[in-house]
Amino acid sequence: MPKFEECLQRLEKIVNELEKGDLPLEKALTLFEEGIQLSNSCRKELETAEGKVEILLKQNGKLQPEPFDALTEKAQAKR
């Protein structure tokens, strides 16, 4: 299975190709199907990583697990 970064790069290429709009329908459908599979793979990897973060936070008694979105918002607020 491709790594997360590789999936993301390939997804970006697929989106760019589809946005151009000059592909034959069959090629566009093939790319779209590949994009859906890559998207699902990326989502699963993110969910796994989020679960690991929550486990690590729970193991440290001082910290409470927070949803990933909350952590991202805090990081952006510090910038």
Residue pairs with C-beta under 8 A, 6 or more apart in sequence:
1 41
2 10
2 38
2 41
4 42
4 45
4 46
7 38
7 41
7 42
7 45
8 42
10 34
10 38
11 35
11 38
11 39
11 42
14 31
14 32
14 34
14 35
14 38
15 35
17 23
17 31
18 28
18 31
18 32
18 35
23 31
46 68
50 68
53 65
53 68
53 71
54 65
57 63
57 64
57 65
57 66
58 65
